[in-house]
Amino acid sequence: MGRVYRVLDKKLKEEIALKLIKPEIASDKKTVERFSNELKNYKNFLFELVTNLS
């Protein structure tokens, strides 16, 4: 489906996962929506359930 890389987000100053998807997959609206929802759900999870100790 794609690749995931560990990268440094210079703005956040922390490592994040960068997910790249193939162009033929990225052209599918449902897939793009799923990836967008995945990010939103992850952010909600972090802010509501997890305390960042760093």
The 8 nearest C-alpha neighbors of each residue, nearest first, counted from 0:
[[1, 20, 21, 2, 24, 19, 23, 25],
 [2, 0, 20, 19, 21, 3, 18, 24],
 [1, 3, 19, 18, 20, 4, 0, 17],
 [2, 4, 18, 17, 19, 16, 5, 1],
 [3, 5, 17, 16, 6, 18, 2, 19],
 [4, 6, 16, 15, 17, 14, 3, 7],
 [7, 5, 14, 15, 4, 16, 8, 17],
 [6, 8, 14, 13, 9, 15, 12, 5],
 [9, 7, 11, 12, 10, 13, 14, 6],
 [10, 8, 12, 11, 7, 13, 14, 6],
 [9, 11, 8, 12, 13, 7, 14, 15],
 [12, 10, 8, 13, 9, 14, 7, 15],
 [13, 11, 9, 8, 10, 7, 14, 15],
 [14, 12, 11, 8, 7, 15, 9, 10],
 [13, 15, 7, 6, 8, 5, 16, 12],
 [14, 16, 6, 5, 7, 17, 8, 13],
 [15, 17, 5, 4, 18, 6, 3, 14],
 [18, 16, 4, 3, 5, 15, 19, 6],
 [17, 19, 3, 2, 16, 4, 20, 1],
 [20, 18, 2, 1, 3, 17, 21, 4],
 [19, 21, 1, 0, 25, 22, 24, 2],
 [20, 22, 24, 23, 1, 25, 0, 19],
 [23, 21, 25, 24, 26, 20, 27, 19],
 [22, 24, 21, 26, 25, 27, 20, 0],
 [25, 23, 21, 22, 26, 27, 20, 30],
 [26, 24, 22, 27, 23, 31, 21, 20],
 [25, 27, 24, 23, 28, 22, 31, 30],
 [28, 26, 25, 30, 24, 29, 31, 23],
 [29, 27, 31, 30, 32, 26, 25, 33],
 [30, 28, 32, 31, 27, 33, 34, 26],
 [29, 31, 33, 32, 27, 28, 34, 25],
 [30, 32, 34, 28, 33, 29, 25, 35],
 [31, 33, 35, 29, 30, 34, 36, 28],
 [32, 34, 30, 36, 31, 35, 37, 29],
 [35, 33, 37, 31, 36, 32, 30, 38],
 [34, 36, 32, 38, 37, 33, 31, 39],
 [37, 35, 39, 33, 38, 34, 40, 32],
 [38, 36, 34, 40, 35, 39, 33, 41],
 [37, 39, 41, 35, 36, 40, 42, 34],
 [40, 38, 36, 42, 41, 37, 43, 35],
 [41, 39, 43, 37, 38, 42, 36, 44],
 [42, 40, 44, 38, 43, 39, 37, 45],
 [41, 43, 45, 39, 44, 40, 38, 46],
 [44, 42, 40, 46, 41, 45, 47, 39],
 [45, 43, 41, 42, 47, 48, 46, 40],
 [46, 44, 49, 42, 43, 47, 48, 41],
 [45, 47, 43, 44, 48, 49, 42, 50],
 [48, 46, 44, 45, 43, 49, 50, 42],
 [49, 47, 44, 45, 46, 50, 43, 51],
 [50, 48, 45, 46, 47, 51, 44, 52],
 [49, 51, 52, 48, 45, 46, 47, 53],
 [50, 52, 53, 49, 45, 46, 48, 47],
 [53, 51, 50, 49, 45, 46, 13, 48],
 [52, 51, 50, 13, 12, 49, 14, 11]]
